[in-house]
Amino acid sequence: MMMTMEGVSVKLPSYSFLIIRSPARCVTRNFRPFSISASTLKEGHPAAPSAPPASLSLGHLTRPDFPILHQEVNGSRLVYLDNAATSQKPTAVIGALQNYYESYNSNVHRGIHYLSARATEEYELARKKVSNFINASDSREIVFTRNATEAINLVAYTWGLQNIKPDDEILLTVAEHHSAIVPWQLVAQKTGAVLKFVELNGDEVPDVDNLKDMLSRKTKLVVVHHVSNVLGSVLPIKDIVLCAHDVGAKVLVDACQSVPHMVVDVQDLNADFLVASSHKMCGPTGVGFLISCVLNVLPLFLGGGEMISDVFLDHSTYAEPPSRFEAGTPAIGEAIGLGVAIDYLSGLGMQKIHDYEIFLAKYLYDSLSSVPNIHIYGPAPSNHVTRAAHCSFNVDNIHPTDLATYLDQQHGVAIRSGHHCAQPLHRHLGVSASARASLHFYNTVEDIDDFIQALNDTVSFFNSFK
């Protein structure tokens, strides 16, 4: 079956699953269990270190745990570089979901029989795992939601509608995800509040100095990402929180792109609200979480079972947090799977993951920089600038969707194209869309090398029509 996109005739993808022992496109390299030699990098490559740290073999050590990576797509070895959209799941997480449904599937908090008691125990244990993972002071500060988007909406429709008044200011950056913008647009429409946006500095990073200057006693809330899903920039959240609190403002942090990739200590950051999503941290889809130390003062969000204490015909009384904000049957298996994903990440060590990904980030950025007529958005990595392991980019006169389509169908390379739920940012950058390659700890130098080779071939293909 054929379809036409951007004037290029392409075929719809077909997939076959098999275990790849020695990918044909990769140069064979030898690896020791906890080291990778500089010889594994292409000779003369700008990112080739003279003495890489021991953790750089993490991608090769963990790939066997991710069965989805060992397949061919459109006749080529799958190179999965769309981790900022969603991460892959290790066999431990897949097995935990299967075990729940096969062995103790039951509703939580509502039964005295064995299955319900076990399901409740595992579900609440997952909450404690989340709490420990991000160093919350109490697991009762963790509310399970469907995703980070719902977590932000929970804050908007509870704290926001209760506390934000006409002419109050909500401060955001132009680089926020749509899920961190739209709920506050709705709150502003309902309350008469004013949204203000921090623009980028010369390094294409939200201007933190400008953010601080924009703070005033009118500022009631600062909504800010920890790591940009487009720019790869990392913001100084602790510093931002301190300045916001000085003027009496609350801070909500979108940590979807940081919690899976680095050590995040919510007590150290001291934000009033922080949200993250399971599916970006090797857990199942359908569950995310909100962490807040002010849950006790928030009004109700949704009504129904589980969030109540007693129900009468004329009124109801309500449970204590976090149950107060978890109306109805939750995503039980998914929350348990998230707990197992946290076990997996913790077993590897978040600092080890972060160190390895910092190396991959520089290797990816430097490799992409060698592609002719490319524009990479966000800061260049350096000794003073830490960049996350993803790059959004455009190549002159080639639509990013054409790039992504050809990479997938001709080379089995999975990247994302579009606005990445950040249309205001793309407009600020002067483009409507970009391509994005994003890595996780199970990616390798070979993945990047194969991607760059495929990208150069893709660019050459489209340039041949000029």
N, C-alpha and C positions, 0 to 999 in steps of 0.2 A: 504494500500500500504506500502511495506517495502523497506528500503534501508539499506545498510551496510556502516558504517563509522568507520574507525580505528579499524576494527575487531569486532565492536559491532552492533548487529542487533537492529534497531530502527524503529519506525513508523513515517511517516510524520505527522506533527501536524494538529489537527483539533481544531476549535475554536467555542465557543458558547458565546453569550453575555447575561448577566443577571446582575441584581443589587444584590450585596452581602451585606446583612445587618449585618451579624455576621459571619465572616470567621471561618470555622470549625476548622482550624488548630491553630487559635490564642487563647490564654487565654483571657477571657473577662476582660477588664480593664475599670475603670471609669475615665472620663476626665472632668475637669472643663474647661470653655471656654478659659482661657488664662493661664493655668498652667498644669503641668504634674508632678505627684509625683514620688519620687524615687522608690516607690513601683512598678511602672510600669516596672522597669528593673528587670531582673532575679536576685534573691538573690545571692550575692557574685560575681556578674559579675564585671570584672575589670574596666569597664567604668562607673559603677553606681555612679552618683554624690550624695552627701549628700543633696545638696540644688540646684537643677537645676534652671536656669533662666526661667522667665515666658514665653519666646518665644518658649520653646521647644515643645509646642503643635501645632506649625504651620502646621506640616504635617497633623494632624487630622482635623484642621480647613479648610484646602484648598482642601483636597481630593474630597469633593463633587463637586468641580468645574471642575473636570477632569473625564468625563464619561468613557473614555477608561480604566481607572483603575478598574472599577467595573464590571469585567467579569471573567469568568473561561477560562483557557487555558489548554487543555489536562486533564480536570477533576479537576484542582486545581485552587485556587484563584491566579490570576495574581499578581506576584511580579515583578514590572518593575524596573530593576537596570541597565539600559543601557542609562542613561541620558547624558553621555559624548558624545555619538554618536548622539542622538537627544532627545529633551525634548518633553513631551506631551503638548497638547494645551488646555487651559481652554475654557469653553463654551462661554465666552465673545469673544474670538478670532474666534472661529468657527462661531459664530453668526455674527461677523463683516464681514467675507468673504461672508457668505450667503446674508447678507443685501446689500453688494456692488453689487453682481451679480443680485439680485432681484430688487433693487431699483434705482441704479444710475450707472450701468455699462456703461462706455463711455471712450473714449480716453482722455488723459489729455493734457493741454496746447494748444489745437488745435481747440477748439470750443467755441462758445458764448452761446450755448443753455444751459438750466438748468442742464442737466445730466453731460455734460462736465465740466461745472463750478463747480458743486458739487464734482465731482471726482477729479478735479484739487485741489480744496480746501482741501479735505481730504488727498490727496497724499502729498501735501506740508506741511500740518499739521503734518503728520507722520515724515517728515524730521525734523521739529522743535522739536518733541517729542524725537527723537534720540539725537538731539543736547543738549537738556536740561538734558536728562538722563545721559549723559557722561560729561556734563558741557563743551561743546565746546563753543568757544567765539562767533561763528556765525554759523547759520544753513547752510550757503552757503559753509561751510567747509565739509559738509556731501555729499558723492556721494553714491547713491544706486547702488549696483551691484547684480549679481545673487547669490553670496555667498562670503565668505571670500577668497576662492581660486581665484576667479576672481579679487577681490580687490588687492590681492598681485601681480597678473599678471599685473594689471593696472599700479602699481608702477614700476614693473620690465621693462615693455615695454615702459614706458614714462620716468620717472626719471632715471631708470637704464641705458637704452641704450643711453640716452643723456649725462649722467655724468660719467659713469664708463669707464675707459680707460685701456689699457694694463698694467699689473702688479699691478693695484689697487687691494686692498684686501677687500673681503666681509667676515665678521666675523659672524658665526652662532654657535649654540651648537649642539651636537650630538643628543639632545632630541627634535629637531624640527619636526613638522608634515611635511609630504611629500610636502604639498602645500606651505610650507615655504622654502623648499630646491630646488625642481625641477626648479621653475622659475629662480632661481639665478644660477643654473647649466647652463641653457640655455643662460642667460646673459653672464656668464663667457666664454662660448664657442664662443659667438659672439664678445666679446670685448677683450679677452685675459686676463681677470681679474683672480685673484686667490681666491679660497674659502678656508677659514680656519675654523676649528671646535674646539670649547671648549669642553673638556671632563668632566666627572663627578668627583666629589670629593668622599671621603670615605663614605659620607652619601647618595650617589647616587642622588646627586643634581648637576646640571651644576655648575662648579667651577667659581664663579664670580670673585674671586681674580685672577685666571688664565686668565679670559676674560679681565680684566683690564690690566694685564701684556702684553697681545697680541695686545692691541691697539697701533697704531702708526700713523704717518702722511700718511702712505700708506692706512690706513683703510678708506674706503669711506662710508661703510654702515655696521651697526650691525643689524642682523635679529634675534629676540629673542621672545620666548613665555612669556606670563605673568604667566600662570599656565600650567604645563605640563599635557597633556592628558593621559600620562602613569604613570608618577612618582607621580603626585599629588603635586609636589613642587611648591612653589610660589617664583618668582624671584623679587629682589629689582629694579624694572624698573626705578624709579626716579634716583637712584644712578648710574645705568648703563647709562642712558641717559646723565647725567651730565658728566661722564667720557668720553663718546663717543664724545660729543660736544666739549670737551676740545682739542681733536685732529682734530676737523673739520669734524667728521663723522656724517652722518644721522642715525636715528634709526627707524626701522619698528617693531612694536609690534603686535604679534598675540594674541589678547585678547579674542579669542573664548571661552576659558574656564574660563575667569574671569568676563567678563561683565555680564553674567547671574547670578553670584553667590556672587558678592561683589560690594561695591561702587567703581566705576572707574571714576576718575576725570582727563580728558585728559589734562587740563591746568596745573594741578599739576604734572602729569607725564612728560609733555613737550616733548613727542615723536614727531618725524616729521611725521610719518604715523602710524595709528592704524587701525586694521581691526577686524570685528566681524561678526557673522552670526545669522540671525533671528531664525532659527529653533532650536538653542540651548538655546534660551531665551524665550521659550513658544510661539514663533511666527511661521508663516508659513514657509515652505520650499520655495526656489526659490528667496530669497532676502537676501542680506547682505549689509554691508556698509564699506566704507573707510572714515576716518576722517584725514584731513591734512590741515595745514595752509599754504602749499606751492603750492596749486592747480594752482594758477595763473601763475606759471613759468613752469608748466608741458606741454610737447608737446601733440599732439592729440593721442588718443588711437584707437577708432573706428570711422569710418565715416558713415554718413547717416542722416536721419531725426532727428530732435530735437536738435542735437549738432551744428546746423548751425545758422548763422545770415542771410546771403544771399548767394544764389547759382547762379552763372553765368556759361556759357558754358566753360569758360577757367579757372575759379578759384572760390573759395568760401571763405566767411568769417565766423567766428565761434562765437558761443554763449559764454557768460561768464560761468565760473564754478558755480554750479556743472553741469549745462545742457551740457556743452562741453564734459563731460565724460559719458553721459547717452544717447547714440545713440539709436534711434528706440523707439518703444513702450515699456515702462518699465513694471515691474511686479506690476501693480497698486493695485490690491486687496491684494496682498501679503504685499506690503509696508504699506497699511492701516491696515492690520492685525497685522503687527509688531508694529505699533503705539498703537494699543489696547493692545497688550501684554505688552508694556512698561507701559501703564496706570495700568494694573493689577499688575505688579511687583512694581511699585511705590506706589500703594495703600497698598501693604503689607509692603513695606519699605525694601530697599536693606540691610541696616545694620541689621535689624531683620532677614532677610533671611540668611545673612552671619553668624550671631551668632548661629542660629539654625543649620546650616550646619557644623559649626566647632564642635559642640557637636556630630552630627551624624558621622562626619569624625573620631573622636576618638573612638566612639562606634564601628564603622565598623572595624577600624584597630585593636582594642583590641580583638574584637570578632573573626576576621580572624586569629589572632595570636594564638588562642587556638586550631586551626585545626592542627593535626599532620602533620609533613613533608611539611609544607607550606613555600613558599618563597614570601614575599611581597616586591615589588620594590619601591624605593623611601624612603624619610626620615620618621622616626617614629615621630608622633606628640608629642609635649611636651609644656611646658610653654614658651619655646623660639622658637619653630618651629611650624608654622602654615601649616597644610596640607589640601589640598582640599578634598572634600568628595567623592573620588573615590580611589580604590585600584586595581592595576594590580598584579597578583600573578600566581604562578605555584605550583602544588603539585607534589612531587617526583613521577616519573614513570607513570604519567597520563597525556595524551595530553590535553591541554586546550579546544580543540574542543570537545573532549569526555565529559569533565566536563560540558561544556555549553549545549551540546545536551541532556545529561541525566537530568540536572537541568530543562531544558525546558519541556521535554516530560514526565518526571515523577513527577515534582513538580510545574510546571507553573512559574518557576523563569527565568526571562530574563536577561542574562548577555551577554557580548561580548567576543569572542575569536578571536585570530589572532595577527597581528602585530600592529593594531590600527593606520595604516598609519604612522608608525614609525619604519621601518625596520632597519635603521642604529642604532637606540637606542637599539633595541633588540639584534642586533649583538654585540653591545658594552657590553650588559649585559650577553652575552654568551648563549642566547636562540633564538629560531626562532619565538616564539609566546608566548602569555600569555593570561590568562583569566582576565577580568576586570569587577568589580562591581562598578557602579557609581550612585550617589544619587542626588536628587534635593529636594527642600523644601517640596514637597508633599509626600516624603517618610517618614517613621516612624521607630521607634525602632522595632515595630512588623515585618516590612519588613525585617530588618536586622536579627532578631531572626529566622524568617522563612527561610531566605537564608542560615544562618549558619547551621540550622538543616538539610536542604536539602543538603547542601554541604557535611556535615559529612556522610549522608546517601549515597551520590554519591561516595565519597571516599571509603567507606566500600564496596560498590558494586564492584568497579573496583579492589580493593585489594583482594576481595574474589577469583579472578581468578589467583592469584599469587601462 
